[in-house]
Amino acid sequence: MSALDTALRVLIWATDDGRGPAPSGTLVRTAQLVTPLPVVRRALARLAAVTTARLMLDGPLGGPESDAGPELGTEAILVATAVGAHHDPAAVELLRAAGQPRGGHDVLVRHAVAALAIRDGLGDAAFREALLDASPLTALLDHPQPGRESAAEDSLDDFVLPHPRGRLLLVRHFGRPPQSPAQSRWRGGLLQRLRPEEPALVLDVYETAVSRHRPALIEWVRDARQGLRFGATLDRGRVEPVAKWWQALFYLERGRGAAALRTRYGLTDYQFGLELYRTAWRLGLVR
């Protein structure tokens, strides 16, 4: 099996939404990746189209200038190959060689492959770090590595927000309960940074979360409050990530007033989250 065979198998696997075990291949004859066969280019195009549909978009991410033309997505082949050869230490170098996405389709193909690799826990820490560097959209929607937040934010500004349905993409992902403390901190921090310029977008996220996932959010906050029990040792790691997620909504309510937020049909009965934030703030756990 060659490196090109590895890439093709990964592209097909990602098109099938990662059903079955992740392909495992080699990095033999990597020079072929520079001039991929037509079958591989067709697989790239199909994955881009399928991912566009899965993310409920109507075209590549970014503005009209984001499509890089006939060579669009070629570097994504390196990402796919690296995922298929994640057990090989050289896969990290291949990810670094991929650089940053050149256009909207490239962003989508990289994300389709990288998100599945992250989901399945492929590779070691160094591999996953390099993978998120190579797929900033995946880092944006999940969480970037410490010190690499700017690339994820650039992906938001360059590819997500300029797209007519980009805000809906962000709302659908950020409106789900976070799956880890790191994801909670990242999403809470980004919502707080977006709050002054994009208050409607931030409220859309909270409205989606509260209206669709209230029971999960209540349980999430209840668990965090266990770290504040009287007589117990204060558990910052249990409380702070959850409180951070509610920060932007706290400041929006304080600035606009609760009555203004009640015009949002789905944004009701959210005080359980703001109460946690207020308590964490008074204790110096969040700022």
N, C-alpha and C positions, 0 to 999 in steps of 0.2 A: 504493500500500500504506500502510495506517495503522499506528499503533503497536500497536493491538489485533491486527491481522493478523500483525504481527511476533511478538507474544507467542504467538499460537496456533501459528504455524509452529515456534517453538522448543519449545513444550510437546509437540507431536507428535514432533518430532525426538528429544527426550529420552526420550519414551515408547518410541521405537524404538531406544533405547540408543545414540543418536548415530551411527547408520549414515548414511553419506553425508556430504557437506559440511555444515558448520554453516549454518543459514539466515542470510541477511543482509537486514535490513529497515530501516525508517525509524522516526523518532519523531514522525511527523505525527499530529496530533490526540491528543495524550497524555491529554487530559481524558477520553477514552472509557475509559481504564484504571480510572477510579474506579468505574464501573458496567459491568463487563464483560458481554458477551452470554452467554446460557445455554450456548452451544457452548464458550465459553472456560472457563466454570466446570466443565463436564463434562470438558474436557481436563485441568483441574487435578486433579479428583477421580480421573480415570483414572491420571494420572502418580503421584499419591500412592499409589494401590493397587499399581501396578506396582513402584514403588520399595520399598514395604513388602515385597513378595514377593522382589525382587532382594536385599535386604539380610537376607533370612531372618528377618524380624520377624513378629509376629502382631498388629500394631496400631501406631498412631502412637507415636513415641518419647516418653518421659516417663512420668509417672505418670498416673492416671485423670483428673487435673485439667488435663492438658496440651492436651486437645482444646478449641479455642476456639469451637466451634459452627458455625453456618451460614455465617459469613463467613470461616471458617478458610482460610488460604492466599491471600487476596486480594492481600496485599502481595507474594506470590511472583510475581504477574503482572509487577510492576515489574522484578524480577530477570530474568525470562524476556525481557522487552522489551529490557532493557539488553544482555543477551547477544546478541540478534539485531541490535542496533544498536551493537555494540562498537567499530565504526570511528568512531562519532560521539562527540566529546568530552563531549557532554551526557549520555552513558550513565552516566558516573561520578556525576553529580548524581542520576540516577534511582536508582542503587544506594543512595546515601546516604538518599534519601527512603524507601526500603523499610524502614529501621530494622532492629530485631532480630526474629527469629521470634516469633510469638505463641503457637504451639502445636506439637504433635508432627507434624501433617501439614504444616504450614508449613515446619518444619525439613527434612522429607524432600523436598518439592518443590524448595526452594531448593538443596538438596544435589544432587539429580538433575541440575539444570541447570548449577550452578556446577562440579561435578566434571568434566563433559564439556567445559566451556569451558576449564578449566585444562588438561585432557588435551590439547586441541587447540591450546593456546597462543594463545587469542583475546585480542585487545586488547593495549594497552601495559602498562607496569608500574603506572601509576596505576589503570588499569581493573582489573587483577588484584588489586591491593591492596584496592580498594573491594569487589570481588566476594567476597573472603574475609571481609571485614568483615560483609557482608550474609549470608553463609552460614557461620556458625561451626562447623557440623558438618563442612563441607569443610575448613576450617582445621584442625580437630582431627585428622581422618583423614589429611590431607596434612601441612601445617605452616603455622602462622600467621606473619604478618609480624612482624618484630621490634617489640617493644613492645605487641603485641596478643595476647599469650599468654593473658591473663586471660579474654578472651571465649571462647576455645576451651575453656579449663578449665571455664568456667561451662556451656558446652554439654555437657561430660562430666557434670558434677554434676546439671544440671537435666533433661537429656533422655536421656542414654545409660545411666548407672548405675541410674536408677530403673526402667528398662524390664526386664522379666523376661529378655529376650534381649540386652540392651544390652552385657553383658560379652562375649558371644560375638561381637557385632559388632566390638568393639574388638580382641578377640583375633585375629579373621580378618584385620583390616587391619594391626595392629601386628606380627603374626606373620609377615609377609612381609618379605624383605630390603628395607631402605630404598632408595629410588631416587635420592637426592641427599644431599649432606652436610648440608643444612639439615634435611631430613626425619629423618636419622639423629640429629642433635643434639636435635631436638624430641622424638622418640619416646624416646630414651634419657633425656632430662631428665624427661619426664613419668612414665616408668616408675620412675625414682628417687624422684620425689615421691609416687607412689602406693604405694611399697614398704612404708612403716610401717603404713598402714591397710588396704591391699589386697594382701597378699603372695601370696595364692592367685591373684588375677587376674594379677599380674606373672609368676608362675611359669607360668601357662597360656600367656602370650605367648611366653615363652622355650621352653617345651616344644613348642609348635606350630612355632616357627621352626626349632628344632634337628631335630625329627623329620621335618619336611616339606621343609626347604630347606637341609639340611646341606651339600651340595656348593657351593651358591651362597654360603653363609656362609663356608665354608673359603676359597673363592677371594677373597671380599671381604676377609677378614682377611689373607690372603697378600699381596694388593695393598697393603693398608695398611702391612704390615711393610716394604715396599720403602722407605717413608719413614724407616725406622730403620736402613738399611744402614750398616755400619761404614765410615767414611771419606767418607760422603756427607753433604751438608747435611741436617740434620734437617728433615723436611717435616711441619710441624705440621698443615697443612690436609689432608694425606692420612691422618694417623694419628688425630688427636683426634676427628673425628666418629664413626669406627668404634669406637674405644675407649669413647666416651661411651655408645654403645648397649649395651655389655656391663656398664656400671657397676652397675645394680641387681642383676643376677645375681651379680656379685662379692660384694656386700654381703649378699645373701641366703645365699650359701654360707658366708660368713665367720660370719654370725650363727647359722645353723642347723646348719652342718656339712655336708660333702659327702654323708655317709651319709643324712642326712634327705632331701636332694634326690634321692637314688637311688630313693626310693619313687615318683618320677615316671617312669612307664614310658618315655616318649619323651624324657626329659631326661638323655641320656647322651653321653659323649664331646664335651663342650663346652669342655674346658680350653683349646683353641686360642684361644678368644675371651677367656677370663679371663687367659691369659698376655699377650695384647696389652694388656689393661687394666692389668695390674701393671707392665709395662714403661713404658707411657705415664704411669702415676702416678709412678713413680720418676723419670722425666724431667721431671716437672712439667707435663705436657701436659693432664692432667685432674685435677680435684679434686672 
